[in-house]
Amino acid sequence: MRGIGGLSMRPHFLKWATLCALAVFVCISVDSVAEQANLQFGIYEGYEGPLCDGVVVSSRYITMRDGTKIAADIVLPKNLPEDIKIPSILKMTCYWRAPELRPPLSWFQERDEFERVFTSHGYALVLVDVRGTGASFGPRPHPFSKDEVKDGADLADWIVAQPWSNGKVGAIGTSYSGTTAELLAVNNHPAVKAVVPRFADHDLYFDIAFPGGISFVWMMKNWGYYTHLLDSNVVPKDAGLMARLFVRGVKPVDGDKGRRLLTKAVAEHAKNGDVYQLATSATFRDETNTSSDTTIDSLSTHNFKEEIERSNVGIYSWGGWMDETMADAAIRRFLTYSNPQRTVIGPWDHGGGNHASQYLPPDTPTDPSMERQWLDCVKFFDYYLKDIENGVMSEKVLIYYTMGEEKWKSTNVWPPAGTTSAAWYFHQDNGLSEIEPAEESGADSYAVDFEATTGTSNRWHTQMGADVVYPDRAEQDRRLLTYTSEPLSEDLEITGHPVITLYLTSTHTDGAFFVYLEDVDESGKVTYLTEGQLRALHRKISSDRPPYKMLVPYHSFKQKDAMPLVPGEIAELRFGLHPTSALIKKGHRIRIAIAGHDKDSFARIPEEGITTITILRNKNFASHIELPVVSRKNDDSRGEQ
């Protein structure tokens, strides 16, 4: 149960019940330079400090400006001297800040690795159930409500008033709690200096509810279902038998005898909004939901660009190439915000706990380990909250991993230096070539196979905890319309956003178009690299200014730009694929596969009937893909680890 709705649900019921190692409290002092800091991603060594044995945990209600009581766990290094002031890290979640375990597991409950790493490096942790969730009071009309965002400022006020606080606050989180970390900056609270949004959305419409304008119905249905259970203090059946036996529910605050306060709080959650209804009631990003009087778009962090930039907080954004749209979200932050930034995009699933390079075995350990990932976050916070000059923020940097080559690299600009666009054109006999077609006519018809799927262990289902494992795509590709190149004469690195241009006709006024970029090796094995999708209704390329910087054609997904297809009439669909960084080896072939449905993830468009599309591939209508190619000659100019 790793994630729900791209907004990771991480109860980790069993993980909370395992025995953990003792923590060590360390004061840090290191000298570093920018290049070393960038290339030694996940490494933070060379410090000494006093030791302390474990942590001290207390829980309580913190009263907000409107009287709403918010449940919080305060996790401090044990034996912290009274005269020592330490910075605080705030983590705000809607998926239970902590569970209440039944005996005998409750007798041995220890804190998890994230908490051990931060407290051992001299940080206080404040772990919060956002209002309307967990043990907190108040209704929650929808995710990221105005009151929920404002609560962050009240929590920061409470933190800096504590005797152990040094007056500086940071925020961190993965998925949902990553978004709340980023939204903390909106308040412009003077104590908040840095935030770490990990694997978090940036555009709620595109990243979560409607990638490419197509309803991600599987995710929204499950997200709504599981959040309703958690808000009702019910352990989901999917958590497994052990969780249902040993997890009583969300942890009450200290002193709540008989769980009377918890019972009252959960009763208020009955007024919470329906996430699934909010998402499925819309087609366009500017449609107002009648039950909540809001739009999906108004809840997105990109709406608060001015406030986030005004805060000037440091931002350390994380994404995974194989985690839904989260790499794209990280790149958008990097390109859009003027704040000091550090960004990393790895070969990860949702949360970074699993290595998801499709060129490696599924059980390959994550790189770097979770402990090293948290250490890199410690290094970032040390710079802002302890004033340690460790070189981590001496320049704006994006660290990324190239799959296939299996290397970490860094760049100060995106796309990386040396990137050029290479067009590959569709040809007869399902060919793909850099040569433009010369024929006056040429087209391929395809009856959409509505049984086509990328499975349930894909980049989309990782939000619910599935490992990202795409099996050999050769069999599924037989259901699709494909175009394949000749074997490459040299290695080809693709890093960035591919852009597809399709000239087509359809038998219907609407449809969903999925485009997959794949690597075919000498044996015929097909490896998934990335994909993009667009609902035909949203095909108009808008001339308006986008809400954030982007490197692909801008589709507004607004009502005014709706453009249905005219059956039999030639239409152009031009859109970006989700970014990637992959090395296709010499002798392998590039494949573009086109589908009209992904049945295990997205809504069917149209809802019924058989759709036939015709892809044109001639000199007048040359369907093609533009690949962001990085010159291998310039490879040494980029930092590598």
C-alpha positions as CSV (number, residue, x, y, z in Angstrom):
1,M,0.0,0.0,0.0
2,R,2.7,2.5,-1.0
3,G,0.6,5.0,-2.7
4,I,-2.8,6.2,-3.6
5,G,-3.7,8.6,-6.3
6,G,-0.1,9.8,-6.9
7,L,-0.4,11.2,-3.4
8,S,1.4,8.4,-1.7
9,M,-0.5,6.6,1.0
10,R,2.3,5.2,3.2
11,P,0.9,3.6,6.3
12,H,3.6,0.9,6.2
13,F,1.7,-0.9,8.9
14,L,4.1,-3.8,9.2
15,K,7.2,-1.6,8.8
16,W,6.0,0.4,11.8
17,A,6.0,-2.8,13.8
18,T,9.5,-4.0,13.0
19,L,12.5,-3.6,15.3
20,C,14.9,-0.7,14.3
21,A,18.5,0.1,15.2
22,L,19.5,2.7,17.8
23,A,19.8,6.3,16.6
24,V,22.9,8.4,16.9
25,F,22.9,12.2,17.5
26,V,25.6,13.8,15.5
27,C,26.7,17.4,15.1
28,I,28.1,17.9,11.6
29,S,31.0,19.9,10.3
30,V,32.3,19.3,6.8
31,D,34.0,21.3,4.1
32,S,33.0,20.6,0.5
33,V,32.9,22.2,-2.9
34,A,30.0,22.4,-5.3
35,E,31.3,19.8,-7.7
36,Q,32.0,17.2,-5.0
37,A,28.6,17.9,-3.4
38,N,26.8,17.2,-6.7
39,L,28.8,14.2,-7.8
40,Q,28.7,12.6,-4.3
41,F,24.9,12.3,-4.4
42,G,23.7,10.5,-1.3
43,I,27.1,10.7,0.5
44,Y,27.5,12.8,3.6
45,E,30.5,11.8,5.7
46,G,33.5,13.2,7.6
47,Y,31.7,14.5,10.7
48,E,31.9,13.8,14.4
49,G,29.6,14.5,17.3
50,P,28.2,13.4,20.6
51,L,26.2,10.2,20.7
52,C,22.7,9.8,22.1
53,D,20.6,6.7,22.6
54,G,17.4,6.7,20.6
55,V,14.5,9.2,20.5
56,V,11.8,10.6,22.7
57,V,8.3,10.6,21.2
58,S,5.3,12.5,22.4
59,S,1.9,13.2,20.8
60,R,-0.5,16.0,21.3
61,Y,-3.1,18.3,19.7
62,I,-2.0,21.6,18.4
63,T,-4.8,24.2,18.1
64,M,-5.1,26.1,14.8
65,R,-6.3,29.8,14.4
66,D,-9.9,28.6,14.0
67,G,-9.9,26.3,17.0
68,T,-9.4,23.1,15.0
69,K,-7.2,20.6,16.8
70,I,-4.5,19.0,14.7
71,A,-2.8,15.7,15.9
72,A,1.0,15.7,15.9
73,D,3.8,13.4,17.0
74,I,6.9,15.2,18.2
75,V,10.1,13.1,17.8
76,L,13.2,14.4,19.5
77,P,16.7,13.1,19.9
78,K,16.9,11.4,23.3
79,N,19.0,13.0,26.1
80,L,19.1,16.3,24.2
81,P,20.8,18.9,26.5
82,E,18.5,21.6,27.7
83,D,20.8,24.3,26.3
84,I,20.9,22.9,22.8
85,K,18.5,24.3,20.2
86,I,17.8,22.3,17.1
87,P,16.0,22.8,13.8
88,S,12.7,21.1,13.0
89,I,11.3,19.2,10.1
90,L,7.6,19.2,9.5
91,K,5.8,16.3,7.7
92,M,2.1,16.7,7.0
93,T,0.2,13.7,5.7
94,C,-3.4,12.6,5.1
95,Y,-2.5,8.9,5.5
96,W,-2.0,8.6,9.3
97,R,1.0,10.1,10.9
98,A,1.4,6.8,12.9
99,P,-0.6,3.7,13.6
100,E,-1.7,2.3,16.9
101,L,-0.4,-1.2,17.2
102,R,-1.9,-4.0,19.3
103,P,0.3,-6.1,21.7
104,P,2.7,-7.8,21.4
105,L,4.0,-5.6,18.5
106,S,3.2,-2.4,20.4
107,W,5.7,-3.5,23.0
108,F,8.6,-3.3,20.5
109,Q,7.5,-0.5,18.3
110,E,10.4,1.6,17.1
111,R,10.7,4.6,14.7
112,D,11.3,4.0,11.0
113,E,14.5,4.8,9.0
114,F,13.5,8.2,8.0
115,E,13.0,9.3,11.6
116,R,16.1,7.6,12.8
117,V,18.3,9.3,10.2
118,F,17.0,12.8,10.9
119,T,16.9,12.6,14.7
120,S,20.4,11.1,14.7
121,H,21.6,14.2,12.8
122,G,20.2,16.6,15.3
123,Y,16.6,17.4,14.0
124,A,13.3,17.5,15.7
125,L,10.5,15.9,13.7
126,V,6.9,17.1,13.8
127,L,4.6,14.5,12.1
128,V,1.1,15.7,11.5
129,D,-2.3,14.4,10.4
130,V,-3.7,17.2,8.2
131,R,-7.1,18.5,9.2
132,G,-10.0,16.1,8.5
133,T,-7.7,13.0,8.5
134,G,-6.1,10.6,11.0
135,A,-6.7,11.8,14.6
136,S,-7.1,15.4,13.6
137,F,-10.4,17.3,13.9
138,G,-12.2,19.2,11.2
139,P,-13.8,18.3,7.9
140,R,-11.8,18.2,4.7
141,P,-13.8,19.3,1.6
142,H,-11.0,18.3,-0.7
143,P,-7.2,17.8,-0.7
144,F,-5.0,20.8,-0.2
145,S,-7.8,23.1,1.0
146,K,-7.1,26.7,1.9
147,D,-7.4,25.9,5.6
148,E,-5.1,23.0,5.2
149,V,-2.4,25.2,3.6
150,K,-2.9,27.9,6.3
151,D,-2.5,25.3,9.0
152,G,1.2,25.0,8.0
153,A,1.8,28.6,9.3
154,D,0.1,27.8,12.6
155,L,2.2,24.7,13.0
156,A,5.4,26.7,12.3
157,D,4.3,29.2,14.9
158,W,3.9,26.4,17.5
159,I,7.3,24.9,16.6
160,V,9.4,28.0,17.0
161,A,7.8,28.6,20.4
162,Q,9.1,25.3,21.7
163,P,12.1,25.4,24.1
164,W,14.1,23.0,21.9
165,S,13.6,25.0,18.6
166,N,16.4,27.0,17.1
167,G,13.7,29.0,15.2
168,K,14.2,27.4,11.8
169,V,11.8,25.0,10.1
170,G,11.9,22.8,7.0
171,A,9.3,20.5,5.5
172,I,9.7,17.2,3.8
173,G,7.4,14.5,2.4
174,T,6.8,11.9,-0.3
175,S,3.8,12.3,-2.6
176,Y,0.9,13.8,-0.7
177,S,3.1,15.0,2.1
178,G,5.6,16.2,-0.6
179,T,2.9,18.5,-1.9
180,T,2.1,19.8,1.6
181,A,5.8,20.4,2.1
182,E,5.9,22.5,-1.0
183,L,2.7,24.3,-0.1
184,L,4.2,25.3,3.3
185,A,6.2,27.8,1.4
186,V,3.0,29.6,0.3
187,N,2.5,31.0,3.8
188,N,5.8,33.0,3.6
189,H,6.4,32.2,7.2
190,P,9.8,33.7,8.3
191,A,10.9,30.5,10.1
192,V,10.4,28.3,7.0
193,K,13.7,28.1,5.1
194,A,13.7,25.0,3.0
195,V,11.3,22.3,1.6
196,V,11.8,18.9,0.1
197,P,8.9,17.8,-2.1
198,R,9.6,14.1,-3.0
199,F,7.7,12.4,-5.9
200,A,5.0,15.1,-5.6
201,D,2.6,16.5,-8.2
202,H,2.9,20.0,-9.5
203,D,-0.2,20.2,-11.7
204,L,-3.0,18.2,-10.1
205,Y,-5.0,18.0,-13.3
206,F,-2.2,16.7,-15.5
207,D,-0.1,14.9,-13.0
208,I,-2.8,13.0,-11.1
209,A,-6.4,13.2,-12.4
210,F,-6.1,13.6,-16.2
211,P,-2.7,12.8,-17.7
212,G,-3.0,14.1,-21.3
213,G,-6.6,15.0,-20.5
214,I,-7.5,11.4,-20.2
215,S,-9.3,10.4,-16.9
216,F,-6.9,8.2,-14.8
217,V,-10.0,6.5,-13.5
218,W,-8.3,3.6,-11.8
219,M,-6.2,5.8,-9.6
220,M,-9.0,8.3,-8.7
221,K,-11.4,5.5,-7.8
222,N,-8.8,3.8,-5.6
223,W,-7.6,7.0,-4.0
224,G,-11.1,8.0,-3.1
225,Y,-11.8,4.5,-1.7
226,Y,-8.7,4.3,0.5
227,T,-8.8,7.8,1.8
228,H,-12.4,7.3,2.8
229,L,-11.4,4.2,4.8
230,L,-8.5,5.9,6.5
231,D,-10.5,9.0,7.3
232,S,-13.0,6.6,8.9
233,N,-10.2,5.0,10.9
234,V,-10.5,1.6,9.1
235,V,-7.5,-0.5,8.2
236,P,-7.9,-1.4,4.5
237,K,-8.3,-5.1,3.7
238,D,-5.5,-4.7,1.1
239,A,-3.0,-4.0,3.9
240,G,-3.1,-7.8,4.6
241,L,-4.0,-10.1,7.4
242,M,-1.1,-9.1,9.7
243,A,-2.0,-5.4,9.5
244,R,-5.6,-6.1,10.2
245,L,-4.7,-8.2,13.2
246,F,-2.1,-5.9,14.8
247,V,-3.0,-2.4,13.6
248,R,-5.9,-1.0,15.6
249,G,-6.2,2.2,13.6
250,V,-4.6,5.7,13.7
251,K,-2.6,6.5,16.8
252,P,-4.5,8.6,19.3
253,V,-2.7,11.5,21.0
254,D,-1.2,11.0,24.5
255,G,-3.7,11.2,27.3
256,D,-6.8,10.4,25.2
257,K,-8.3,8.0,27.6
258,G,-10.8,5.7,26.0
259,R,-10.1,7.3,22.7
260,R,-12.9,9.8,23.2
261,L,-11.1,12.6,21.4
262,L,-10.2,10.3,18.5
263,T,-13.8,9.2,18.2
264,K,-15.0,12.8,18.0
265,A,-12.4,13.7,15.4
266,V,-13.2,10.7,13.2
267,A,-16.9,11.6,13.4
268,E,-16.1,15.0,11.9
269,H,-14.5,13.3,9.0
270,A,-17.9,12.2,7.8
271,K,-18.3,15.6,6.2
272,N,-15.2,15.1,4.0
273,G,-15.4,15.5,0.3
274,D,-15.4,12.7,-2.2
275,V,-12.1,12.7,-4.1
276,Y,-13.4,10.4,-6.8
277,Q,-16.5,12.6,-7.4
278,L,-14.3,15.7,-7.5
279,A,-12.1,14.2,-10.3
280,T,-14.8,12.4,-12.4
281,S,-17.2,15.4,-12.4
282,A,-14.8,17.2,-14.7
283,T,-13.4,16.9,-18.2
284,F,-11.6,20.3,-18.4
285,R,-9.1,21.8,-15.9
286,D,-11.3,24.9,-15.4
287,E,-14.6,23.1,-14.7
288,T,-16.0,24.0,-11.3
289,N,-17.1,21.1,-9.1
290,T,-20.6,21.9,-7.8
291,S,-20.2,20.1,-4.4
292,S,-16.9,21.8,-3.5
293,D,-17.1,25.0,-5.6
294,T,-13.6,24.5,-6.8
295,T,-11.7,23.3,-9.8
296,I,-9.0,20.6,-9.8
297,D,-6.6,23.2,-11.2
298,S,-7.1,25.6,-8.3
299,L,-5.7,23.0,-5.9
300,S,-2.4,22.7,-7.8
301,T,0.9,24.0,-6.4
302,H,1.7,25.8,-9.7
303,N,-1.2,28.2,-8.9
304,F,1.0,29.5,-6.0
305,K,4.1,30.3,-8.1
306,E,4.2,34.0,-6.9
307,E,3.9,33.1,-3.3
308,I,6.5,30.3,-3.4
309,E,9.0,32.5,-5.2
310,R,8.3,35.3,-2.8
311,S,9.2,33.0,0.1
312,N,12.6,32.3,-1.5
313,V,12.8,29.0,0.4
314,G,15.3,26.5,-0.9
315,I,13.6,23.7,-2.8
316,Y,15.0,20.2,-3.2
317,S,12.7,18.4,-5.6
318,W,12.7,14.6,-6.3
319,G,11.2,12.6,-9.1
320,G,11.5,9.2,-10.7
321,W,11.6,8.4,-14.4
322,M,9.3,5.5,-13.9
323,D,6.9,7.2,-11.4
324,E,3.8,8.4,-13.3
325,T,4.5,12.1,-14.2
326,M,6.6,13.0,-11.2
327,A,9.9,13.4,-13.2
328,D,8.0,15.9,-15.3
329,A,6.8,17.7,-12.2
330,A,10.3,18.0,-10.9
331,I,11.6,19.4,-14.1
332,R,8.8,21.9,-14.2
333,R,9.8,23.2,-10.8
334,F,13.4,23.4,-11.8
335,L,12.5,25.5,-14.9
336,T,9.8,27.6,-13.4
337,Y,10.7,28.8,-9.9
338,S,13.4,31.4,-9.2
339,N,14.0,29.9,-5.8
340,P,17.4,28.3,-5.0
341,Q,16.9,24.8,-6.2
342,R,18.4,21.3,-6.2
343,T,16.6,18.6,-8.2
344,V,17.2,14.9,-8.6
345,I,15.5,12.5,-10.9
346,G,16.4,8.8,-10.5
347,P,15.6,5.4,-11.9
348,W,12.8,5.0,-9.4
349,D,9.3,4.0,-8.8
350,H,7.0,6.1,-6.5
351,G,8.9,7.0,-3.4
352,G,12.4,5.9,-4.6
353,G,12.3,2.6,-2.7
354,N,12.8,0.4,-5.7
355,H,15.1,0.5,-8.7
356,A,13.0,0.7,-11.8
357,S,15.4,0.8,-14.7
358,Q,13.9,-1.6,-17.2
359,Y,17.4,-2.7,-18.3
360,L,18.1,-4.2,-14.9
361,P,16.6,-7.2,-13.0
362,P,13.5,-6.3,-11.0
363,D,15.2,-7.1,-7.7
364,T,18.0,-4.6,-8.3
365,P,18.5,-2.6,-5.1
366,T,17.5,1.1,-5.2
367,D,20.3,3.5,-6.0
368,P,21.2,5.1,-3.7
369,S,19.7,3.3,-0.7
370,M,16.9,4.9,1.2
371,E,19.3,5.7,4.0
372,R,21.5,7.6,1.6
373,Q,18.5,9.4,0.1
374,W,17.6,10.6,3.5
375,L,21.2,11.6,4.2
376,D,21.2,13.7,1.1
377,C,18.1,15.5,2.4
378,V,19.9,16.0,5.7
379,K,22.8,17.6,3.8
380,F,20.3,20.0,2.2
381,F,18.6,20.9,5.4
382,D,22.0,21.3,7.2
383,Y,22.8,24.1,4.8
384,Y,19.6,26.0,5.4
385,L,18.7,25.2,9.0
386,K,22.1,24.8,10.6
387,D,24.1,27.3,8.4
388,I,26.6,24.6,7.5
389,E,28.6,25.6,4.4
390,N,28.7,22.1,2.8
391,G,28.5,23.3,-0.8
392,V,25.2,21.6,-1.5
393,M,23.5,24.8,-2.7
394,S,26.4,26.7,-4.2
395,E,24.7,26.5,-7.6
396,K,21.4,25.4,-9.1
397,V,21.7,21.8,-10.2
398,L,19.7,18.9,-11.6
399,I,21.1,15.5,-10.9
400,Y,19.7,12.7,-13.1
401,Y,20.2,9.0,-13.9
402,T,20.6,7.6,-17.4
403,M,19.0,4.2,-17.7
404,G,20.7,1.6,-19.9
405,E,24.0,3.4,-19.2
406,E,23.2,3.1,-15.5
407,K,25.0,6.4,-14.6
408,W,24.3,9.4,-12.4
409,K,25.0,12.8,-14.1
410,S,24.5,16.4,-13.2
411,T,23.7,19.6,-15.1
412,N,23.0,23.3,-14.4
413,V,20.6,23.6,-17.3
414,W,17.7,21.6,-18.7
415,P,17.9,20.1,-21.3
416,P,21.5,19.3,-20.7
417,A,24.2,20.9,-22.8
418,G,24.7,19.1,-26.1
419,T,21.1,18.2,-26.6
420,T,19.6,18.3,-30.1
421,S,16.3,17.3,-31.6
422,A,16.4,14.4,-34.0
423,A,13.2,13.7,-36.1
424,W,12.3,10.1,-36.9
425,Y,9.6,9.6,-39.5
426,F,7.0,6.9,-40.0
427,H,7.5,4.9,-43.2
428,Q,5.8,2.0,-45.1
429,D,6.1,-1.5,-43.8
430,N,6.0,-0.1,-40.3
431,G,9.4,1.5,-40.7
432,L,11.0,4.4,-38.8
433,S,13.7,6.5,-40.3
434,E,15.5,9.8,-40.0
435,I,14.7,10.3,-43.8
436,E,11.6,12.3,-44.5
437,P,9.0,10.4,-46.6
438,A,9.0,11.3,-50.3
439,E,5.7,9.5,-51.3
440,E,2.7,11.6,-52.3
441,S,0.5,9.1,-50.4
442,G,1.0,6.7,-47.6
443,A,-1.1,5.7,-44.5
444,D,-1.8,2.9,-42.1
445,S,-5.2,2.0,-40.7
446,Y,-5.6,0.7,-37.2
447,A,-8.7,-0.7,-35.5
448,V,-8.2,0.3,-31.8
449,D,-7.7,-2.8,-29.6
450,F,-9.5,-1.9,-26.4
451,E,-7.9,-4.9,-24.6
452,A,-4.5,-3.3,-25.0
453,T,-2.7,-2.6,-21.6
454,T,0.6,-1.8,-20.1
455,G,-0.4,-4.0,-17.2
456,T,-0.7,-3.5,-13.5
457,S,3.0,-3.1,-12.6
458,N,3.5,0.0,-14.6
459,R,4.4,3.6,-13.9
460,W,0.8,4.4,-13.1
461,H,0.1,1.6,-10.6
462,T,3.3,2.3,-8.6
463,Q,1.2,4.9,-6.9
464,M,-0.5,2.0,-5.1
465,G,2.7,0.3,-4.2
466,A,3.3,-2.0,-7.2
467,D,6.9,-2.4,-8.4
468,V,7.5,-1.0,-11.9
469,V,8.2,-4.0,-14.0
470,Y,7.3,-3.9,-17.7
471,P,7.5,-7.4,-19.2
472,D,8.8,-7.8,-22.7
473,R,6.4,-5.6,-24.7
474,A,6.7,-7.7,-27.9
475,E,3.4,-9.5,-27.3
476,Q,1.5,-6.4,-26.4
477,D,2.9,-4.6,-29.4
478,R,1.1,-7.0,-31.7
479,R,-2.1,-5.3,-30.5
480,L,-0.7,-1.9,-31.4
481,L,0.4,0.0,-34.5
482,T,4.2,0.1,-34.5
483,Y,7.0,1.7,-36.4
484,T,10.5,0.3,-35.9
485,S,13.9,1.6,-37.1
486,E,16.8,-0.3,-38.5
487,P,19.6,-1.3,-36.0
488,L,21.4,1.7,-34.7
489,S,25.0,2.2,-36.0
490,E,26.0,3.8,-32.7
491,D,24.8,4.3,-29.1
492,L,22.0,6.8,-28.8
493,E,21.2,8.7,-25.6
494,I,17.7,10.2,-25.3
495,T,17.4,12.7,-22.4
496,G,14.5,15.0,-22.2
497,H,10.9,15.2,-23.6
498,P,10.3,13.4,-26.9
499,V,7.6,15.1,-28.9
500,I,5.2,13.2,-31.2
501,T,3.4,14.6,-34.3
502,L,0.6,12.5,-35.7
503,Y,-1.4,13.3,-38.8
504,L,-4.5,11.2,-38.7
505,T,-8.2,10.6,-39.4
506,S,-10.7,8.8,-37.2
507,T,-14.1,7.3,-37.4
508,H,-15.1,9.1,-34.2
509,T,-15.2,12.7,-32.8
510,D,-12.9,11.8,-29.9
511,G,-10.4,9.3,-28.7
512,A,-7.4,8.6,-26.5
513,F,-4.0,8.4,-28.1
514,F,-1.1,6.6,-26.3
515,V,2.4,6.7,-27.8
516,Y,5.1,4.4,-26.4
517,L,8.9,4.8,-26.9
518,E,10.6,1.4,-26.8
519,D,14.0,-0.2,-27.3
520,V,14.1,-3.5,-29.4
521,D,17.3,-5.5,-28.9
522,E,19.0,-8.0,-31.2
523,S,16.8,-10.9,-30.0
524,G,13.6,-9.0,-30.5
525,K,13.0,-8.2,-26.8
526,V,11.1,-4.9,-26.4
527,T,12.0,-2.7,-23.5
528,Y,9.6,0.1,-22.4
529,L,11.3,3.5,-22.0
530,T,8.5,6.1,-21.7
531,E,5.1,7.1,-23.1
532,G,2.8,10.1,-23.7
533,Q,-0.9,10.4,-24.1
534,L,-3.5,12.9,-25.3
535,R,-7.2,13.0,-25.6
536,A,-8.2,14.2,-29.1
537,L,-10.7,16.7,-27.6
538,H,-7.8,18.6,-26.1
539,R,-5.6,18.6,-29.3
540,K,-5.6,22.4,-29.8
541,I,-2.2,23.9,-29.1
542,S,-2.9,27.0,-27.1
543,S,-1.4,30.4,-27.9
544,D,-1.9,31.5,-24.3
545,R,0.9,31.7,-21.8
546,P,1.3,28.4,-20.0
547,P,1.0,28.4,-16.2
548,Y,4.6,27.2,-15.9
549,K,7.6,26.7,-18.1
550,M,7.4,23.7,-20.4
551,L,9.4,22.1,-23.2
552,V,6.5,20.5,-25.1
553,P,3.4,21.9,-27.0
554,Y,1.0,23.6,-24.6
555,H,-2.5,22.1,-24.4
556,S,-4.6,24.1,-22.0
557,F,-7.2,21.4,-21.3
558,K,-9.7,24.3,-20.9
559,Q,-13.3,24.4,-22.1
560,K,-12.6,27.2,-24.6
561,D,-10.0,25.2,-26.4
562,A,-12.0,22.0,-26.9
563,M,-11.6,20.8,-30.5
564,P,-13.5,17.5,-31.3
565,L,-12.3,15.5,-34.3
566,V,-14.4,15.6,-37.5
567,P,-14.7,11.9,-38.7
568,G,-12.8,11.4,-41.9
569,E,-11.1,14.8,-41.7
570,I,-7.3,15.0,-41.3
571,A,-6.2,16.3,-37.9
572,E,-2.8,17.0,-36.3
573,L,-2.1,15.8,-32.8
574,R,1.2,17.1,-31.4
575,F,2.1,16.5,-27.8
576,G,5.0,15.6,-25.5
577,L,5.9,12.3,-24.0
578,H,6.9,12.1,-20.4
579,P,10.6,12.8,-20.0
580,T,13.2,10.1,-19.7
581,S,17.0,9.5,-19.9
582,A,18.0,6.3,-21.5
583,L,20.8,4.9,-23.6
584,I,19.8,2.7,-26.5
585,K,22.8,0.6,-27.5
586,K,24.3,0.1,-30.9
587,G,22.6,-2.7,-32.7
588,H,19.3,-2.0,-31.0
589,R,16.3,-0.5,-32.8
590,I,13.9,2.3,-31.8
591,R,10.2,1.5,-31.8
592,I,7.2,3.8,-31.6
593,A,4.0,2.0,-30.7
594,I,0.6,3.6,-30.9
595,A,-2.5,2.6,-28.9
596,G,-6.0,3.9,-28.4
597,H,-6.5,2.6,-24.9
598,D,-4.7,1.3,-21.7
599,K,-7.5,-0.7,-20.2
600,D,-6.1,-1.3,-16.7
601,S,-5.5,2.3,-16.0
602,F,-7.4,4.9,-18.1
603,A,-11.0,5.6,-19.1
604,R,-12.2,4.2,-22.4
605,I,-12.7,6.9,-25.1
606,P,-15.2,6.6,-26.7
607,E,-17.1,4.6,-24.0
608,E,-18.4,2.1,-26.6
609,G,-18.1,1.2,-30.3
610,I,-15.1,0.3,-32.5
611,T,-12.8,3.1,-33.5
612,T,-10.5,3.0,-36.5
613,I,-7.8,5.5,-37.0
614,T,-5.6,6.1,-40.0
615,I,-2.0,7.5,-39.5
616,L,-0.7,9.4,-42.5
617,R,3.0,9.1,-43.4
618,N,3.7,10.9,-46.6
619,K,5.6,14.1,-47.6
620,N,2.6,16.3,-47.0
621,F,1.6,14.7,-43.7
622,A,4.8,13.3,-42.3
623,S,3.9,11.8,-38.9
624,H,7.1,11.6,-36.8
625,I,8.7,11.8,-33.4
626,E,11.3,14.3,-32.3
627,L,13.8,12.7,-29.9
628,P,16.0,14.8,-27.5
629,V,19.4,13.3,-28.3
630,V,22.5,14.1,-26.3
631,S,25.8,13.9,-28.1
632,R,28.0,11.2,-26.7
633,K,31.0,13.3,-27.8
634,N,30.0,15.9,-25.2
635,D,29.4,13.2,-22.5
636,D,32.6,14.0,-20.6
637,S,31.5,17.7,-20.2
638,R,28.7,16.5,-17.9
639,G,29.4,15.6,-14.3
640,E,29.1,11.9,-13.7
641,Q,29.1,9.8,-10.5
